[in-house]
């Protein structure tokens, strides 16, 4: 019994010992994930474990973890950056940086950032990138920075690559987030393009309206031509229809005349046969009388036959000639109507063309006359600048006097208190005359010349003796002639 208890105690102690050794070994084992690197230093040198674990012997070895995760931070210098044009701009960017995965880069990054926290590490990297950003911005213009931000990012990545390689880092991406300035240079940069685009849009709209107007005019012209052609064809068809109607009426009249002539001929033949039969009967009854009158009857029959033939011929000639004359008359009227319509349409078109040409010629002659008058006026003013100025000044004297005396127009009513000597009424007149009399003195103070001198100067210039005319030189004491 005591031996069994001792064995149990020994087994428990062994288990405890093994458990204690296992816990010690577990506490000595360090492991890291794939996003970290374990830097082991001390006995045996420096070792790097990435995405794994290893036993760290206490007192002879130590270990620290280095993050391999992506670092994302803003690159926004506090000071304005000056471009190649000397324009101060503020550039804000976002950088994505991480430690390279190869052991050499991890070792290099451990040498520089192992004891620094993420804030200090990002601060050092930001300083490097801001310096390179400042240098690259100084080589570019504002237009290149705004319109080609990818180019700026590529230049920053390529420039920073060498310095970051020395730190064991690599630039995953560098993106320009915002570019702004305090002088509204960027805001005004697009205004010329906007104005150009608006101008091109206005030109395109005007050209489109012009093309639409041309198309509309061409369509209207084609429609007018088609209407005129259709009207002409309609009139031709109407004329042809009337001609056919006239021909049908003529044929009908001819047929009627032929039928009438045939009926009359048959009637005459019947009448003649009746007469012959009657004569035969009378000859049988009165042979002697008939025999005596036979010669006379035969002559009468011949006369009657000749008269019948004459009437038949007259009827045929009358009907045919009337129908032929009517047909010719209808044809002549139709042809005359057609010619009249053609001449009327041609006359209207010619009148419209003549009116348009006359109006265009009047507008052109008026424009040429106005241009010629303006050119002559400009030549006259250019040749006689002094004369024109003097003329304007002299012709403006009445207007100046009228303006000075216009203050009396605002007076509604004047009450005059006379002293009996007639002087109160004349004071108003004298005041107006005094104001008008000041006009020559005012002109002389402005120009330095009196009115007679101005007139003499104007006459000398207009007579073509501008170089030989007396020159008036104003002095402090008044104008003098030299």
PLY file of the C-alpha trace (Angstrom):
ply
format ascii 1.0
element vertex 482
property float x
property float y
property float z
element edge 481
property int vertex1
property int vertex2
end_header
0.00 0.00 0.00
2.76 2.50 0.83
4.58 1.61 -2.35
1.49 2.28 -4.47
0.99 5.66 -2.86
4.63 6.51 -3.47
4.33 5.58 -7.11
1.30 7.80 -7.47
3.15 10.69 -5.87
6.15 10.14 -8.10
3.89 10.03 -11.19
2.16 13.24 -10.16
5.47 14.96 -9.57
6.75 13.78 -12.96
3.62 15.09 -14.66
3.97 18.40 -12.89
7.60 18.59 -13.91
6.77 17.80 -17.52
3.98 20.36 -17.47
6.31 22.96 -16.04
8.92 22.20 -18.73
6.23 22.44 -21.42
5.04 25.79 -20.11
8.61 27.07 -20.03
9.16 25.92 -23.61
5.86 27.47 -24.67
6.82 30.78 -23.12
10.15 30.69 -24.94
8.50 29.99 -28.36
7.65 33.15 -30.34
5.53 33.10 -33.51
4.39 35.74 -35.98
1.84 35.88 -38.81
2.49 36.47 -42.52
2.06 40.22 -42.04
4.92 40.40 -39.51
8.61 39.58 -39.29
10.27 38.33 -36.07
13.76 39.81 -35.67
15.85 37.54 -33.34
19.16 38.91 -32.17
21.70 37.91 -29.55
23.49 34.57 -29.34
24.02 33.20 -32.81
23.59 36.55 -34.63
20.50 38.08 -36.16
17.79 35.86 -37.57
14.57 36.77 -39.38
11.44 34.68 -39.15
8.49 35.66 -41.42
5.15 33.96 -40.97
6.45 31.36 -38.55
7.89 30.82 -35.06
11.06 30.01 -33.19
12.28 29.37 -29.63
13.93 32.35 -27.98
16.43 31.41 -25.39
16.17 33.73 -22.44
19.12 35.76 -21.28
21.11 34.99 -24.47
18.59 35.98 -27.13
15.92 38.65 -27.66
13.30 39.24 -30.33
11.17 42.08 -31.67
8.31 42.13 -34.17
8.40 44.26 -37.32
5.12 44.93 -39.14
5.08 44.19 -42.84
1.60 45.61 -43.37
0.77 48.36 -45.82
1.24 51.86 -44.44
-1.17 54.45 -45.77
-0.75 58.09 -44.81
-1.32 61.58 -46.20
1.47 63.56 -47.80
0.42 67.16 -47.40
3.21 69.71 -46.84
2.24 72.49 -44.47
3.97 75.06 -46.68
2.93 76.00 -50.20
4.89 74.41 -53.02
6.12 76.67 -55.82
5.86 75.49 -59.42
8.19 76.29 -62.30
6.02 79.35 -62.98
6.45 80.63 -59.42
2.81 79.93 -58.53
2.26 78.75 -54.96
0.10 75.62 -54.81
-0.95 73.18 -52.12
-0.67 69.52 -53.12
-2.27 66.80 -51.04
-1.48 63.18 -51.83
-1.97 59.71 -50.36
1.02 57.31 -50.22
0.90 53.51 -49.81
4.24 52.14 -48.54
5.33 48.81 -47.09
8.48 46.93 -46.09
9.82 44.69 -48.83
9.37 40.97 -48.28
12.93 39.85 -49.01
15.18 39.18 -45.98
17.71 41.85 -46.93
15.03 44.58 -47.06
13.51 43.34 -43.77
16.95 43.47 -42.17
17.49 47.02 -43.50
14.07 48.18 -42.28
14.75 46.57 -38.87
17.97 48.52 -38.57
16.10 51.81 -39.02
12.56 51.31 -37.70
12.63 48.39 -35.25
12.44 50.51 -32.10
10.13 53.17 -33.57
6.37 53.06 -33.37
4.14 53.52 -36.43
3.68 57.27 -35.88
7.42 57.96 -35.82
8.04 55.66 -38.76
5.36 57.31 -40.89
6.65 60.75 -39.90
10.15 59.95 -41.20
8.83 58.52 -44.44
6.49 61.50 -44.91
9.40 63.94 -44.59
11.30 62.13 -47.32
8.32 62.06 -49.66
7.38 65.68 -49.01
10.90 66.78 -49.91
10.85 64.87 -53.17
7.35 66.16 -53.88
8.53 69.74 -53.36
11.43 69.25 -55.77
9.28 67.65 -58.49
6.55 70.30 -58.22
9.20 72.98 -58.72
10.04 71.43 -62.11
6.44 71.34 -63.39
3.85 73.91 -64.34
0.43 74.22 -62.75
-1.16 72.94 -65.96
0.99 69.79 -65.91
0.17 69.12 -62.26
-3.58 69.60 -62.70
-3.98 67.92 -66.08
-1.45 65.11 -65.58
-1.59 64.05 -61.91
-0.57 60.49 -62.85
2.65 61.84 -64.30
3.39 63.66 -61.04
2.70 60.47 -59.06
4.96 58.42 -61.33
7.78 60.94 -60.95
7.43 60.94 -57.15
7.47 57.12 -57.04
10.52 56.87 -59.28
12.35 59.62 -57.38
11.57 58.23 -53.94
12.32 54.63 -54.90
16.08 54.91 -54.36
15.81 56.55 -50.93
13.09 54.15 -49.79
15.14 51.16 -51.02
17.85 52.26 -48.63
15.25 51.96 -45.88
14.03 48.58 -47.05
10.72 50.08 -48.21
8.85 50.22 -51.48
6.17 52.59 -52.77
3.02 50.69 -53.66
1.14 53.77 -54.86
1.29 57.54 -54.73
-1.95 59.31 -55.65
-2.56 63.06 -55.94
-5.73 63.78 -54.01
-6.10 67.55 -54.36
-4.27 70.51 -55.89
-5.35 74.04 -54.95
-3.94 77.56 -54.78
-4.79 80.77 -52.97
-4.71 83.03 -56.06
-7.46 81.23 -58.06
-4.92 80.34 -60.73
-6.38 76.86 -61.15
-9.95 78.18 -61.20
-9.06 80.69 -63.95
-6.92 78.22 -65.88
-9.91 76.56 -67.53
-11.73 79.79 -68.43
-9.95 80.24 -71.84
-10.84 76.67 -72.80
-14.41 77.18 -71.57
-14.69 80.40 -73.56
-13.19 78.69 -76.62
-15.60 75.77 -76.31
-18.55 78.13 -75.87
-17.37 80.13 -78.88
-17.03 76.96 -80.95
-20.48 75.84 -79.77
-21.97 79.21 -80.77
-20.24 78.99 -84.16
-21.50 75.43 -84.62
-25.02 76.51 -83.66
-24.86 79.45 -86.08
-23.57 77.18 -88.85
-26.33 74.68 -88.08
-28.94 77.45 -88.25
-27.41 78.66 -91.51
-27.52 75.12 -92.96
-31.12 74.73 -91.79
-32.05 78.04 -93.43
-30.31 76.97 -96.65
-32.02 73.59 -96.58
-35.36 75.26 -95.88
-34.86 77.72 -98.75
-33.85 74.89 -101.09
-36.90 72.86 -100.01
-39.18 75.85 -100.52
-37.63 76.50 -103.95
-38.06 72.83 -104.93
-41.63 72.92 -103.65
-42.35 76.07 -105.65
-40.83 74.53 -108.78
-42.84 71.34 -108.21
-46.04 73.36 -107.71
-45.38 75.39 -110.88
-44.63 72.22 -112.84
-47.75 70.52 -111.47
-49.84 73.59 -112.32
-48.38 73.64 -115.82
-49.11 69.93 -116.30
-52.63 70.48 -114.95
-53.21 73.28 -117.44
-51.82 71.16 -120.27
-54.13 68.32 -119.25
-57.08 70.69 -119.08
-56.20 72.04 -122.53
-55.91 68.51 -123.93
-59.22 67.60 -122.33
-60.92 70.64 -123.80
-59.38 69.82 -127.20
-60.68 66.27 -127.02
-64.11 67.55 -126.00
-64.12 69.95 -128.95
-63.06 67.15 -131.28
-65.83 64.90 -129.88
-68.39 67.66 -130.35
-67.11 68.25 -133.88
-67.37 64.52 -134.69
-70.87 64.46 -133.20
-71.94 67.44 -135.30
-70.50 65.79 -138.40
-72.34 62.58 -137.65
-75.56 64.49 -137.10
-75.08 66.33 -140.37
-74.40 63.09 -142.19
-77.49 61.47 -140.71
-79.62 64.48 -141.61
-78.31 64.49 -145.16
-79.00 60.78 -145.52
-82.54 61.14 -144.18
-83.25 64.03 -146.50
-81.80 62.13 -149.44
-83.92 59.10 -148.67
-86.97 61.30 -148.22
-86.29 62.98 -151.53
-85.89 59.60 -153.18
-89.14 58.42 -151.66
-90.85 61.60 -152.78
-89.46 61.14 -156.25
-90.64 57.51 -156.41
-94.08 58.60 -155.28
-94.23 61.19 -157.94
-93.14 58.66 -160.55
-95.74 56.18 -159.46
-98.44 58.86 -159.49
-97.34 59.92 -162.89
-97.54 56.33 -164.09
-101.07 55.99 -162.71
-102.10 59.20 -164.30
-100.45 58.06 -167.51
-102.53 54.92 -167.47
-105.72 56.91 -166.88
-104.79 59.85 -168.99
-102.42 58.48 -171.54
-102.87 61.30 -173.86
-102.53 64.00 -171.21
-99.54 62.31 -169.71
-97.98 61.81 -173.02
-98.43 65.49 -173.72
-97.02 66.55 -170.42
-94.28 63.91 -170.20
-91.60 66.11 -171.56
-92.53 68.87 -169.15
-92.55 66.45 -166.22
-89.18 65.02 -167.09
-87.72 68.54 -167.15
-89.28 69.26 -163.79
-87.87 66.04 -162.38
-84.41 67.00 -163.58
-84.76 70.42 -162.01
-85.92 68.89 -158.75
-83.04 66.40 -158.71
-80.57 69.21 -159.32
-82.12 71.23 -156.49
-81.97 68.22 -154.17
-78.32 67.69 -154.96
-77.64 71.36 -154.49
-79.35 71.32 -151.09
-77.46 68.18 -150.03
-74.15 69.71 -151.05
-74.99 73.01 -149.32
-75.99 71.21 -146.12
-72.84 69.09 -146.07
-70.64 72.10 -146.80
-72.34 74.25 -144.17
-72.12 71.64 -141.39
-68.56 70.55 -142.14
-67.22 74.07 -142.50
-68.95 75.13 -139.26
-67.54 72.13 -137.35
-64.06 72.66 -138.80
-64.16 76.36 -137.95
-65.32 75.60 -134.41
-62.53 73.05 -133.95
-59.89 75.49 -135.19
-61.31 78.21 -132.97
-61.12 75.94 -129.88
-57.55 74.92 -130.72
-56.49 78.53 -131.23
-58.09 79.58 -127.93
-56.44 76.70 -126.05
-53.02 77.48 -127.55
-53.43 81.18 -126.76
-54.41 80.38 -123.16
-51.41 78.10 -122.78
-49.03 80.73 -124.21
-50.60 83.35 -121.94
-50.04 81.14 -118.84
-46.44 80.45 -119.83
-45.72 84.12 -120.48
-47.43 85.12 -117.21
-45.34 82.62 -115.17
-42.15 83.68 -116.97
-42.99 87.35 -116.41
-43.62 86.81 -112.70
-40.33 84.90 -112.27
-38.44 87.57 -114.22
-40.08 90.33 -112.15
-39.13 88.59 -108.92
-35.55 88.16 -110.09
-35.38 91.76 -111.30
-36.84 93.05 -108.01
-34.32 90.98 -105.96
-31.44 92.18 -108.16
-32.62 95.80 -107.88
-32.95 95.59 -104.09
-29.50 94.01 -103.80
-28.03 96.69 -106.09
-29.70 99.46 -104.03
-28.32 98.00 -100.76
-24.87 97.64 -102.30
-24.86 101.20 -103.72
-26.15 102.58 -100.41
-23.40 100.75 -98.50
-20.74 101.97 -100.96
-22.05 105.55 -100.71
-22.05 105.44 -96.89
-18.55 103.92 -96.83
-17.30 106.56 -99.30
-18.88 109.36 -97.25
-17.37 108.05 -94.03
-13.96 107.72 -95.73
-14.16 111.27 -97.05
-15.25 112.53 -93.67
-12.37 110.67 -91.98
-9.89 112.04 -94.60
-11.24 115.54 -94.05
-10.88 115.29 -90.29
-7.44 113.77 -90.63
-6.31 116.52 -92.99
-7.93 119.41 -91.13
-7.73 118.33 -87.48
-7.10 121.82 -86.21
-9.70 123.33 -88.52
-12.29 120.84 -87.37
-11.51 121.53 -83.73
-11.73 125.29 -84.26
-14.93 124.91 -86.24
-16.48 122.80 -83.47
-15.44 125.31 -80.84
-16.83 128.30 -82.77
-20.09 126.57 -83.71
-20.52 125.59 -80.05
-20.48 129.20 -78.81
-24.24 129.77 -79.32
-24.98 126.53 -77.47
-22.69 127.62 -74.62
-24.45 130.99 -74.41
-27.86 129.26 -74.50
-26.79 126.96 -71.64
-25.59 129.88 -69.54
-28.88 131.72 -70.05
-31.00 128.61 -69.52
-31.14 129.26 -65.79
-33.71 131.99 -66.51
-36.00 129.32 -68.04
-36.53 127.83 -64.58
-37.91 131.14 -63.25
-41.69 130.84 -63.13
-42.51 134.48 -62.34
-40.56 137.69 -61.70
-41.95 140.46 -59.54
-40.38 143.85 -60.36
-40.56 146.71 -57.90
-39.84 149.86 -59.82
-38.52 153.06 -58.35
-40.24 155.08 -61.01
-37.13 155.60 -63.10
-37.53 152.49 -65.27
-34.38 150.73 -63.96
-35.90 147.60 -62.37
-37.04 145.97 -65.62
-33.78 146.66 -67.39
-31.78 144.90 -64.64
-33.05 141.49 -65.75
-32.17 142.24 -69.36
-28.79 143.61 -68.33
-28.09 140.47 -66.27
-28.87 138.22 -69.26
-26.72 140.39 -71.54
-23.89 140.30 -69.00
-23.98 136.50 -68.89
-23.91 136.22 -72.67
-21.07 138.79 -72.82
-18.94 136.50 -70.64
-18.90 133.77 -73.36
-16.00 135.31 -75.41
-13.96 135.81 -72.22
-14.66 132.20 -71.14
-13.59 130.91 -74.58
-10.42 132.99 -74.42
-9.57 131.60 -70.96
-10.08 128.03 -72.21
-8.20 128.24 -75.54
-5.81 131.11 -74.88
-7.14 132.88 -78.03
-9.78 135.47 -78.60
-12.68 134.86 -80.98
-11.19 137.06 -83.77
-7.93 135.12 -83.44
-9.81 131.81 -83.64
-11.62 132.98 -86.77
-8.36 134.13 -88.30
-6.75 130.79 -87.43
-9.65 128.82 -88.97
-9.55 130.95 -92.16
-5.79 130.42 -92.51
-6.07 126.63 -92.14
-8.99 126.31 -94.56
-7.30 128.47 -97.20
-4.37 126.02 -97.32
-1.85 128.44 -95.79
-1.44 126.51 -92.57
2.34 126.87 -92.56
2.35 130.54 -93.50
-0.56 131.61 -91.27
0.22 133.64 -88.20
0.73 131.48 -85.15
-1.00 132.51 -81.98
0.93 131.83 -78.80
-0.94 132.27 -75.53
0.92 134.03 -72.76
0.17 134.93 -69.22
-0.76 138.39 -70.28
-3.10 137.25 -73.04
-2.64 136.01 -76.54
0.12 137.46 -78.67
0.95 137.06 -82.33
4.35 136.19 -83.69
0 1
1 2
2 3
3 4
4 5
5 6
6 7
7 8
8 9
9 10
10 11
11 12
12 13
13 14
14 15
15 16
16 17
17 18
18 19
19 20
20 21
21 22
22 23
23 24
24 25
25 26
26 27
27 28
28 29
29 30
30 31
31 32
32 33
33 34
34 35
35 36
36 37
37 38
38 39
39 40
40 41
41 42
42 43
43 44
44 45
45 46
46 47
47 48
48 49
49 50
50 51
51 52
52 53
53 54
54 55
55 56
56 57
57 58
58 59
59 60
60 61
61 62
62 63
63 64
64 65
65 66
66 67
67 68
68 69
69 70
70 71
71 72
72 73
73 74
74 75
75 76
76 77
77 78
78 79
79 80
80 81
81 82
82 83
83 84
84 85
85 86
86 87
87 88
88 89
89 90
90 91
91 92
92 93
93 94
94 95
95 96
96 97
97 98
98 99
99 100
100 101
101 102
102 103
103 104
104 105
105 106
106 107
107 108
108 109
109 110
110 111
111 112
112 113
113 114
114 115
115 116
116 117
117 118
118 119
119 120
120 121
121 122
122 123
123 124
124 125
125 126
126 127
127 128
128 129
129 130
130 131
131 132
132 133
133 134
134 135
135 136
136 137
137 138
138 139
139 140
140 141
141 142
142 143
143 144
144 145
145 146
146 147
147 148
148 149
149 150
150 151
151 152
152 153
153 154
154 155
155 156
156 157
157 158
158 159
159 160
160 161
161 162
162 163
163 164
164 165
165 166
166 167
167 168
168 169
169 170
170 171
171 172
172 173
173 174
174 175
175 176
176 177
177 178
178 179
179 180
180 181
181 182
182 183
183 184
184 185
185 186
186 187
187 188
188 189
189 190
190 191
191 192
192 193
193 194
194 195
195 196
196 197
197 198
198 199
199 200
200 201
201 202
202 203
203 204
204 205
205 206
206 207
207 208
208 209
209 210
210 211
211 212
212 213
213 214
214 215
215 216
216 217
217 218
218 219
219 220
220 221
221 222
222 223
223 224
224 225
225 226
226 227
227 228
228 229
229 230
230 231
231 232
232 233
233 234
234 235
235 236
236 237
237 238
238 239
239 240
240 241
241 242
242 243
243 244
244 245
245 246
246 247
247 248
248 249
249 250
250 251
251 252
252 253
253 254
254 255
255 256
256 257
257 258
258 259
259 260
260 261
261 262
262 263
263 264
264 265
265 266
266 267
267 268
268 269
269 270
270 271
271 272
272 273
273 274
274 275
275 276
276 277
277 278
278 279
279 280
280 281
281 282
282 283
283 284
284 285
285 286
286 287
287 288
288 289
289 290
290 291
291 292
292 293
293 294
294 295
295 296
296 297
297 298
298 299
299 300
300 301
301 302
302 303
303 304
304 305
305 306
306 307
307 308
308 309
309 310
310 311
311 312
312 313
313 314
314 315
315 316
316 317
317 318
318 319
319 320
320 321
321 322
322 323
323 324
324 325
325 326
326 327
327 328
328 329
329 330
330 331
331 332
332 333
333 334
334 335
335 336
336 337
337 338
338 339
339 340
340 341
341 342
342 343
343 344
344 345
345 346
346 347
347 348
348 349
349 350
350 351
351 352
352 353
353 354
354 355
355 356
356 357
357 358
358 359
359 360
360 361
361 362
362 363
363 364
364 365
365 366
366 367
367 368
368 369
369 370
370 371
371 372
372 373
373 374
374 375
375 376
376 377
377 378
378 379
379 380
380 381
381 382
382 383
383 384
384 385
385 386
386 387
387 388
388 389
389 390
390 391
391 392
392 393
393 394
394 395
395 396
396 397
397 398
398 399
399 400
400 401
401 402
402 403
403 404
404 405
405 406
406 407
407 408
408 409
409 410
410 411
411 412
412 413
413 414
414 415
415 416
416 417
417 418
418 419
419 420
420 421
421 422
422 423
423 424
424 425
425 426
426 427
427 428
428 429
429 430
430 431
431 432
432 433
433 434
434 435
435 436
436 437
437 438
438 439
439 440
440 441
441 442
442 443
443 444
444 445
445 446
446 447
447 448
448 449
449 450
450 451
451 452
452 453
453 454
454 455
455 456
456 457
457 458
458 459
459 460
460 461
461 462
462 463
463 464
464 465
465 466
466 467
467 468
468 469
469 470
470 471
471 472
472 473
473 474
474 475
475 476
476 477
477 478
478 479
479 480
480 481
